[in-house]
Every structure is written in C-alpha cells, then in structure tokens.
Amino acid sequence: MTIAKALVKIRQVGTVKAVSGKLRIQIPASLEAVLEQAIEVLRERKVEAIALLAADQPLPEPEPTAQELAWASAIFARTGVRLISLDGQLHIGVWSDLDSPAVRAAIAIFHPEGVPVIYLDGPLTPMKYRLRRVSGEPVAALIREEMERSSKPWKVRNRANWHLVPWPLADAKPHTIDPQTGLRPVSEWGWSCGRGFRRPH
C-alpha cells in the first residue's frame, strides 16, 4: 500500500495530521484492526507521509479492501442501515438510537464521495422504509432534531440520556405518622431538624 492510499483510508474515517514532526492519527477504536495496514505504512514511512501532508495535494481515492467491505457490511446489518431514494437522490437511512462513529465510518467506506444521511425515524423518511428489524428504540423527536444539527450526533444523544439517579441513604429507616397531626413524631426528626427548637417549660 502506498503512503497516499494509506492517508486517504485514514481520512475516510478519521484524521491524520503532522504536528511538530509527528503524525497524529485519530480513528474510531473499532476500526484499528481494519486499518492496521494503513497505520503501519504511515508509521514506517513517517517522514514521507509528513512531506506529503505538507504538500497539500489531492490524494487518489483507493478502492476499499475486502476486509473493510466485510466490516462495513456487518455494521450495516447490525444497525439496520438502509439505502433510500428520495426524489431520485440516494440517501443513507440510519436509526437515531444506533448512530455512531462506526456507522459513519462504514458509510464512508461504501460511499467515500459523500451521501446525505437521514434518520429512518425522522419525518423525511417514507413509511415503507421504517420497518425495523434491529433491537432498540429511536430517540425522542426533540433530541433527534438536535442530533440532525450536530456533526457528532451520538454525543448529543448520549448527553440527553443522562439521568439523575438518587443515591440511597444507608441509614434510612421507616418512620411513623401521628394519626392526629398527620406529621412525623418530633422524636424521629433527627438532631439536625430539631436543633432550632427549645423544650417547653
């Protein structure tokens, strides 16, 4: 594999930059095995790779390997990605709850030229494409709309899924209610609650 092809393969799914004489490669962790050959080429020929990056010339589009195509196909099958035709234009349909860096990387492998991505659970998708065969549940409409405006929609979704979980008190005890007053007895208020009260004379 040439340096130019290695650079293009990395850029399809991540970034590669020259910083202070070093190569900085950022790719989804799930793709490290698939892109192992390209990463090794850049490491072994780092000086040439940095020079090619500095030249800032157009790089050729390499054909995906059989391993990359198999990996991308498995991602599509596991997440229910579909091809959709809207007004004669090809789109990629993705479920909002299953969108991820791996899904976007798989799309880039099959469509490096770029294809619009829409959510299968969104209003633009015709009903005939909404039959779901994968597990999970689409996100709420408000969250999906915010995802559609973001370059990293999975981060928007993950932030929205945070929930406040009350921390159980180890010393919590059941209490009684005075049937006449409807209140807990003073004896069960605890020191911090009753410290402002004085004993009656």
C-alpha positions in Angstrom: 0.0 0.0 0.0 1.3 3.5 -0.9 1.5 6.4 1.5 -1.1 8.3 -0.4 -3.6 5.4 -0.2 -2.9 5.0 3.5 -3.6 8.6 4.1 -6.8 8.5 2.2 -8.0 5.4 4.1 -7.4 7.1 7.4 -9.0 10.3 6.3 -12.2 8.4 5.2 -13.0 7.6 8.8 -10.8 9.9 10.9 -8.0 12.4 10.8 -4.2 12.4 10.3 -2.1 15.5 10.9 1.6 16.4 11.1 2.3 18.1 14.4 5.9 19.1 15.4 7.4 16.4 13.3 5.0 13.7 14.5 2.0 12.1 12.9 -1.3 12.4 14.9 -3.8 9.7 13.8 -7.3 9.7 15.2 -9.8 6.9 14.2 -12.6 5.1 16.0 -11.2 2.4 18.2 -13.4 -0.2 16.5 -11.5 0.4 13.2 -8.0 -0.1 14.4 -7.9 -3.7 13.2 -9.4 -2.9 9.8 -7.0 -0.1 9.2 -3.9 -1.8 10.7 -2.1 -2.0 7.3 -2.6 1.7 6.6 -1.5 2.8 10.1 1.7 0.6 9.8 2.6 2.1 6.5 2.4 5.7 7.9 4.4 4.7 11.0 7.2 3.1 8.9 7.3 5.9 6.4 6.5 8.8 8.7 8.9 11.3 7.1 7.5 10.8 3.6 3.9 10.9 5.0 4.6 14.3 6.7 6.1 15.6 3.5 3.0 14.5 1.5 0.7 16.2 4.0 2.8 19.4 3.8 2.4 19.4 0.0 -1.3 19.6 0.5 -2.0 17.9 -2.9 -5.1 16.0 -3.9 -4.8 12.3 -3.0 -6.2 9.4 -5.1 -9.3 7.6 -3.9 -8.3 4.0 -3.1 -10.7 1.1 -3.5 -11.8 -0.4 -0.2 -10.3 -3.8 0.7 -12.3 -6.9 1.1 -11.8 -6.8 4.9 -13.1 -3.2 5.0 -16.1 -4.0 2.9 -16.9 -7.0 5.1 -16.6 -4.9 8.3 -18.8 -2.2 6.9 -21.4 -4.7 5.7 -21.5 -6.2 9.2 -22.1 -2.7 10.8 -24.9 -2.0 8.3 -26.6 -5.4 9.1 -26.2 -4.9 12.9 -27.6 -1.4 12.9 -30.3 -1.6 10.2 -28.8 1.0 7.9 -30.7 1.3 4.6 -30.4 2.9 1.2 -33.3 5.3 0.5 -34.3 7.1 -2.7 -35.9 10.5 -2.2 -36.9 12.4 -5.3 -34.4 10.4 -7.3 -31.4 11.1 -5.0 -29.7 8.4 -2.9 -29.7 8.8 0.9 -28.4 6.6 3.7 -31.0 5.8 6.4 -29.8 5.4 10.0 -31.8 4.8 13.2 -31.2 7.7 15.6 -30.5 5.5 18.6 -27.9 3.4 16.7 -26.0 6.3 15.0 -22.3 6.1 16.0 -18.7 6.8 14.7 -18.6 3.2 13.5 -21.8 3.7 11.4 -20.4 6.8 9.8 -17.1 5.1 9.1 -18.9 2.2 7.4 -20.8 4.7 5.3 -17.6 6.4 4.2 -16.1 3.0 3.1 -19.0 2.3 0.8 -19.6 6.0 -0.2 -16.4 8.0 0.1 -17.8 10.6 -2.3 -20.4 11.5 0.4 -24.1 10.7 0.5 -26.7 12.5 2.6 -27.6 10.8 5.8 -31.1 10.9 7.3 -32.7 9.3 10.2 -35.1 6.4 9.5 -37.3 7.6 12.4 -37.4 11.2 11.0 -40.2 12.9 9.2 -38.4 12.8 5.8 -38.3 9.0 5.6 -41.3 7.4 3.8 -43.2 4.8 5.9 -42.2 1.9 3.7 -38.6 2.3 4.9 -39.4 2.4 8.6 -39.8 -1.3 9.1 -37.4 -2.1 11.9 -35.6 -5.4 12.3 -32.9 -4.4 14.9 -33.3 -4.0 18.6 -33.5 -0.7 20.3 -35.9 2.3 20.3 -35.5 5.6 18.4 -34.9 8.7 20.5 -37.4 11.4 21.2 -38.2 13.9 18.4 -36.6 16.9 20.2 -33.4 15.0 20.7 -33.4 13.7 17.1 -33.8 17.2 15.8 -30.8 18.4 17.8 -28.8 15.4 16.6 -29.6 16.4 13.0 -28.0 19.8 13.6 -24.7 18.3 15.0 -21.6 17.0 13.3 -21.4 14.4 16.1 -25.0 13.5 16.8 -24.2 10.5 19.0 -22.7 12.9 21.6 -26.0 14.9 21.6 -27.9 11.7 22.1 -25.6 10.4 24.9 -25.8 13.7 26.8 -29.6 13.6 26.6 -29.7 10.0 28.0 -28.1 11.0 31.3 -30.5 10.5 34.2 -30.3 11.6 37.8 -30.2 8.5 40.0 -30.9 9.2 43.7 -28.2 7.9 46.0 -29.8 5.6 48.6 -29.1 6.5 52.2 -27.5 3.7 54.2 -29.1 4.7 57.5 -32.6 5.4 56.1 -35.3 4.0 58.4 -39.1 3.7 58.1 -41.0 6.3 60.0 -44.4 6.6 61.5 -47.1 9.3 61.1 -49.1 10.7 64.0 -52.7 10.0 63.1 -53.9 13.1 65.0 -51.5 15.7 63.4 -50.5 13.9 60.2 -46.8 14.6 61.0 -43.8 12.6 62.0 -43.2 12.5 65.7 -40.6 15.0 66.9 -38.5 12.1 68.2 -37.9 10.9 64.6 -37.0 14.3 63.2 -33.3 13.9 64.0 -30.9 16.3 65.6 -30.3 18.5 62.5 -34.1 19.1 62.1 -34.9 19.8 65.7 -31.9 21.8 66.8 -33.8 25.1 66.5 -36.5 24.1 68.9 -36.5 24.6 72.7 -38.0 22.3 75.2 -41.3 23.8 76.6 -41.1 25.0 80.2 
